[in-house]
Amino acid sequence: MKNDLTTVSHSLAHVMAQSVNRLYKEVKQGVGPAIENGFYQDFDIDKTITPQDLPKIEAEMKKIISENLEFKKEIISKKEALALYKNDPYKTELINEMNDQKISIYKSGEYTDLCKGPHVKSTGELKNYAYKLNKLAGAYFRGDEKNKMMQRIYGIAFNNAKELRKHLLNLEEAKKRDHRKLGKELDLFVIDDNIGKGLPLIAPKGAIIRKAILDYEYQLEEEAGFEHVFCPHIARTEMYKKTGHWQHYKDVMYAPFGIDGDDYVLKPMNCPHHYMIYASKQRSYKDLPYRVAEPGTCYRYEKSGELSGLLRVRSLTIDDSHILMTEAQIENEFKTCIKMIAKIFNAFQLKDYYVRLSLSDPLDAVKYIADPKTWDKAGKKLEKIIKDNNLKYIKAKGEASFYGPKIDYMVKDSIGREWQMSTLQLDLFMGKRLNLTYKDENGQEKNPVILHRGLTGSIERTLGILIEHFAGAFPLWLSPIQVKIIPVSDKFITTAQKIKDKFKENNIRCEIDNRTESVGKKIAENIKEKNPYAIVIGKKEAKSGKLAVRTRGKKNIEEIEIDKFIKKLEEEIKNKK
Amino acid sequence: MKNDLTTVSHSLAHVMAQSVNRLYKEVKQGVGPAIENGFYQDFDIDKTITPQDLPKIEAEMKKIISENLEFKKEIISKKEALALYKNDPYKTELINEMNDQKISIYKSGEYTDLCKGPHVKSTGELKNYAYKLNKLAGAYFRGDEKNKMMQRIYGIAFNNAKELRKHLLNLEEAKKRDHRKLGKELDLFVIDDNIGKGLPLIAPKGAIIRKAILDYEYQLEEEAGFEHVFCPHIARTEMYKKTGHWQHYKDVMYAPFGIDGDDYVLKPMNCPHHYMIYASKQRSYKDLPYRVAEPGTCYRYEKSGELSGLLRVRSLTIDDSHILMTEAQIENEFKTCIKMIAKIFNAFQLKDYYVRLSLSDPLDAVKYIADPKTWDKAGKKLEKIIKDNNLKYIKAKGEASFYGPKIDYMVKDSIGREWQMSTLQLDLFMGKRLNLTYKDENGQEKNPVILHRGLTGSIERTLGILIEHFAGAFPLWLSPIQVKIIPVSDKFITTAQKIKDKFKENNIRCEIDNRTESVGKKIAENIKEKNPYAIVIGKKEAKSGKLAVRTRGKKNIEEIEIDKFIKKLEEEIKNKK
């Protein structure tokens, strides 16, 4: 019988724990869930487990599987459970917190674990699947820094050896594509401890990519009738108390600092600044939809252990927009944004995505601005929009913003990894809460509803994702250097310079490699730099006036006239290929 | 005899004080210097002086002038001076702080004041000049908020009545041009107390101008071989201790806030971030000059009383650049920047400017990073550069940055007011202090010298200056709306839309006024909005296919084909006229 891979993973977590219990003394255990592509289990053991120990643990797992032990569920009382785990303080803590008096455990051979299941029938079934222990990490019990650091063993699990192999290859590939490594090699960004953790400095070549993205977004926004603004990066703390950010979002905000006896704070999002521009004038229904956009740099706290290159940062530039509108305009405005997002993903060659409809959790009302009816209405509206626009989707309770439900885009990159990117959030509350108004057709004051739009989410994160997605080999429109010019020797620098000037006139980014190195070395360097095109200038080229063009990833050299080549490049840039 | 206008102003300050002493009882006095275009004097009197009192004071001044009292200098001892002013706590405080035992006073008739002079010979000479008391303000004694608030009377003084009249007209004109008033009328920016004082929000139309300026600067920088970066707006306080900003610049920095037990602070300037990008790689002499640019938003404290629209703000975007180079490259790099500044002033139609060579004050060494020899060398270098580039200049001691001398641009606007804008600062210290290095031709590690460049200074301030300079009637390249399209009635909206599309294709910013208002009202509105061009679309225009173009400030209507008109606009935008 074919089992669900989550069930398989969870059963493998038990088998791994059983193996560790057989191999080590006085093993105490934290949690051990199934996760994406596998499982993990936390242990508290006196001995430190090293990567060299993993094959031994795997061997014992193999043995347990060959023993074909049945997974047997039993219901015991809380008292019995406490007796069973009297030597394990972690299990004891977990049991004590359970409301239920009946507790479910699973036994397989001599091993027993607190567990709700489900599991495969017996360990023997697991031999039909492929698995591997692949990573060790430290982890605080229950993720709380105040608790003891435990040892976590990660495993991966797949339906068969082929899938496992593919995953391992992907991991290899992901390592090669690591944007932190490529970012350094390609000179795209710098993180410096003097400036601070999680505060990336976008270096010249990274800034060219950043600008290409922002210019394209600006163009899309212009075409769609958005207006742009520019706002400072701080505001009075009082403002965030008015919006509710302070109450609902404080954990990711920084500490306030005083100016003239008043408290100010770094902005965690751009909304209040945009609202205050809206509020600076009497608005009429004729002014709606009022679409205001800004790539605004925000500051959010992330734990230092969770910071990672450009993907998890403390300073992030949200390609933000706020659309203030009447309820009747909601569907049309969402449609415009959905189209814009499709265009930008197309330009990024990200073809595979779906959306997550993030809803409130009615059982966790305190997290959200109240009024379940409006929440329900907003959620249904979004689901209709998703369906009308033919988006693939899943639903997720408890993932909404505190002010409304949202459509979050989940995007697969070129090696199949999933990233959360764009977001479209419907906000039926804030207009009323902040008393933002417009006069309707009858001169009545009304509150606009608001669409919060992050076009890709954060520019820093997008840059990080794109580095990995393209493995640093950016499409022409994003490439910091579009054409590398390689003169064979100093004699041809004048010709190279003339060609460069011609490219520059046509807004082609190019660079001459005029070092006194061999042509071979220069070509090798160009390949390492992953520039889309290179042209070598020697005697023949200087004489014929034709360019010898090397295309990234291709072996043949194409001879082409410069005007034709420029036209080709312009076409390619325009089409974002 | 013709007197120096500063001497005249100073003598008028005495005459005003004498007049006040004749008219009021128990007058105590603060300082009373000559200032640009006039003078002021601070008083402590029980009665509040109102604008209605000024003519009376002026009348008494006229009388004192007609009395032709001689200004007589006397030198008295400190003891005598203290006795003379025993009833005036302000004068007593000032006398007590004087190091000299000999104190200079000036007498004119019954009036005596502590004063170093010089003065005109006698009050009678003042009748050859034109003056007026024009303003009242509160002012703390010696500018210190802990002291008592005194009453300050301002006067203006000119060589003759014609000059005075012109100045008064200019003041009237300046009032009309006030960028805070125009900024609101033209929808350019918003200051909102919820966000905070001195933190302007650049509204859509202002953001178009901001972008036009930044795009042009980017283009000039590109052409001159600058690279661009993007950096966050905070850094560890520790970084600013390393640079010396914390020690020398703390007064304008905000209070630090903690992240994970470390102190961070809003950046008051962009230099450290740029340096850390430079420092992220081993650099060679071949990499120099390393020119890195960024419009970076910085945060500086200004007293709330001194904040004013866009001209004095707490968040300012510096169009910044740092050029790290060898000493041999200094002159060439300055020359490049001087040319860029000339180009940008030309585009702003600011034709009249000179520079101030801001040097250190050797007597105030504590303000500057030490080593007088290097200071001297740097100062001389800058003076040579100024002369070689044929810039008009003055010298000012004590106006340097803490890290080096600078060339500050003083610019006159269309009504003759002077603004401090661009700055070029030579820094021979910081490379060494931060251990920034490059390898020279012989493989030796050396420290680069640095040119700090603010192209216009701050974009917010520049926007403020330009609003007043152009009185809101921006040249075409900066105008938020370049062409206003006015359909005569709803029937012509389709034609208007087609024309708009054609403009948009050619990157001309335009807007249709499709309200159901009379053409007269729409035209009047367009004049108020100060748009450079407007075209009215009626039956005749729809039929002929020609546009009826109204040019801002001109009465005649020009008939022109759309393609020709677009060409004309493109030319005008390109030439920045």
Interface residues (C-beta under 8 A of the other chain):
Chain A: D187 V190 D192 N194 I195 G196 K197 L199 P200 L201 I202 A203 P204 G206 A207 I208 R210 K211 E227 H228 V229 F230 C231 P232 H233 I234 A235 R236 E238 M239 K242 Y254 A255 P256 F257 G258 I259 D260 D262 Y264 L266 P272 H273 M276 I277 A279 S280 K281 K286 V292 T297 Y299 Y301 S304 R314 S315 T317 R515
Chain B: D187 V190 D192 N194 I195 G196 K197 L199 P200 L201 I202 A203 P204 G206 A207 I208 R210 K211 E227 H228 V229 F230 C231 P232 H233 I234 A235 R236 E238 M239 K242 Y254 A255 P256 F257 G258 I259 D260 D262 Y264 L266 P272 H273 M276 I277 A279 S280 K281 K286 V292 T297 Y299 Y301 S304 R314 S315 T317 R515
